[in-house]
Amino acid sequence: MPLHEAPSSLPEHDEVWSSSIPRRKSGFTKRLDEREDVKLFFKLPPWFRVQTPMGEYNPDWAIVKEEDDVGRLYLIRETKGSGDSEQLRGRELKKVECGKAHFAALGVDYKVVTSHNEI
């Protein structure tokens, strides 16, 4: 069963800027952009949703990272103000846990991070 269908056409841009990205995430993107090992990253669009028992979940970032010893890594990262699961509220914590299980089943590295250093 597909997650959601992508729009039939996507804008043709080299860069996409959004004023809806909070400042915490803007700093995150600036730091990712400065990293040599990060080859590509983008904010996952609102239509990209994972179905969970707690409702739909839209993770934050898709990242392609290059590592000498392993090659390319395909990552999904959720950015939060705190990496401590105790700081996340009930429903949000459950969605994050479901997201982690979903991407693990697909063989995609998923993690909650608070900074670019943790990717």
QUIDAQUI-V986920 format. One record per residue. N is the residue number from 1. RES is the residue in one small letter. SS is DSSP state (2 for helix, 1 for strand, 0 for the rest). OMEGA is omega in radians with two decimals (none if undefined). Layout:
n->N res->RES ss->SS omega->OMEGA
n->N res->RES ss->SS omega->OMEGA
This chain:
n->1 res->m ss->0 omega->-3.10
n->2 res->p ss->0 omega->3.10
n->3 res->l ss->0 omega->3.05
n->4 res->h ss->0 omega->3.12
n->5 res->e ss->0 omega->3.08
n->6 res->a ss->0 omega->3.06
n->7 res->p ss->0 omega->-3.08
n->8 res->s ss->0 omega->3.08
n->9 res->s ss->0 omega->3.12
n->10 res->l ss->0 omega->3.14
n->11 res->p ss->0 omega->3.12
n->12 res->e ss->0 omega->3.13
n->13 res->h ss->0 omega->3.02
n->14 res->d ss->0 omega->-3.13
n->15 res->e ss->0 omega->3.08
n->16 res->v ss->0 omega->3.14
n->17 res->w ss->0 omega->-3.14
n->18 res->s ss->0 omega->3.09
n->19 res->s ss->0 omega->-3.13
n->20 res->s ss->0 omega->3.12
n->21 res->i ss->0 omega->-3.14
n->22 res->p ss->0 omega->-3.11
n->23 res->r ss->2 omega->-3.14
n->24 res->r ss->2 omega->-3.14
n->25 res->k ss->2 omega->3.08
n->26 res->s ss->2 omega->3.06
n->27 res->g ss->2 omega->3.10
n->28 res->f ss->2 omega->-3.12
n->29 res->t ss->2 omega->3.11
n->30 res->k ss->2 omega->-3.14
n->31 res->r ss->2 omega->3.09
n->32 res->l ss->2 omega->-3.12
n->33 res->d ss->2 omega->-3.13
n->34 res->e ss->2 omega->-3.06
n->35 res->r ss->0 omega->3.11
n->36 res->e ss->0 omega->-3.07
n->37 res->d ss->0 omega->3.12
n->38 res->v ss->1 omega->-3.06
n->39 res->k ss->1 omega->-3.10
n->40 res->l ss->1 omega->2.99
n->41 res->f ss->1 omega->3.07
n->42 res->f ss->1 omega->3.06
n->43 res->k ss->1 omega->3.12
n->44 res->l ss->0 omega->-3.06
n->45 res->p ss->0 omega->-3.12
n->46 res->p ss->0 omega->-3.13
n->47 res->w ss->0 omega->3.10
n->48 res->f ss->0 omega->-3.07
n->49 res->r ss->0 omega->3.06
n->50 res->v ss->1 omega->3.10
n->51 res->q ss->1 omega->3.10
n->52 res->t ss->1 omega->3.06
n->53 res->p ss->0 omega->-3.13
n->54 res->m ss->0 omega->-3.09
n->55 res->g ss->1 omega->-3.11
n->56 res->e ss->1 omega->-3.13
n->57 res->y ss->1 omega->3.13
n->58 res->n ss->0 omega->3.12
n->59 res->p ss->0 omega->-3.01
n->60 res->d ss->0 omega->-2.89
n->61 res->w ss->1 omega->2.92
n->62 res->a ss->1 omega->-3.05
n->63 res->i ss->1 omega->2.99
n->64 res->v ss->1 omega->-3.07
n->65 res->k ss->1 omega->3.13
n->66 res->e ss->1 omega->3.06
n->67 res->e ss->1 omega->-3.07
n->68 res->d ss->0 omega->-3.04
n->69 res->d ss->0 omega->-3.09
n->70 res->v ss->0 omega->-3.06
n->71 res->g ss->1 omega->-3.11
n->72 res->r ss->1 omega->3.05
n->73 res->l ss->1 omega->3.09
n->74 res->y ss->1 omega->-2.97
n->75 res->l ss->1 omega->2.93
n->76 res->i ss->1 omega->-3.13
n->77 res->r ss->1 omega->3.05
n->78 res->e ss->1 omega->3.13
n->79 res->t ss->1 omega->3.12
n->80 res->k ss->0 omega->3.09
n->81 res->g ss->0 omega->3.14
n->82 res->s ss->0 omega->3.08
n->83 res->g ss->0 omega->-3.11
n->84 res->d ss->0 omega->-3.11
n->85 res->s ss->2 omega->3.11
n->86 res->e ss->2 omega->-3.12
n->87 res->q ss->2 omega->3.13
n->88 res->l ss->0 omega->3.13
n->89 res->r ss->0 omega->-3.04
n->90 res->g ss->2 omega->-3.05
n->91 res->r ss->2 omega->3.13
n->92 res->e ss->2 omega->3.11
n->93 res->l ss->2 omega->3.14
n->94 res->k ss->2 omega->3.10
n->95 res->k ss->2 omega->3.11
n->96 res->v ss->2 omega->3.11
n->97 res->e ss->2 omega->3.09
n->98 res->c ss->2 omega->3.09
n->99 res->g ss->2 omega->3.13
n->100 res->k ss->2 omega->3.13
n->101 res->a ss->2 omega->-3.14
n->102 res->h ss->2 omega->-3.08
n->103 res->f ss->2 omega->3.04
n->104 res->a ss->2 omega->3.13
n->105 res->a ss->2 omega->3.12
n->106 res->l ss->0 omega->-3.11
n->107 res->g ss->0 omega->3.14
n->108 res->v ss->0 omega->-3.13
n->109 res->d ss->1 omega->-3.11
n->110 res->y ss->1 omega->3.12
n->111 res->k ss->1 omega->2.99
n->112 res->v ss->1 omega->-3.12
n->113 res->v ss->1 omega->3.06
n->114 res->t ss->0 omega->3.11
n->115 res->s ss->0 omega->-3.14
n->116 res->h ss->2 omega->-3.14
n->117 res->n ss->2 omega->-3.07
n->118 res->e ss->2 omega->-3.08
n->119 res->i ss->0 omega->none
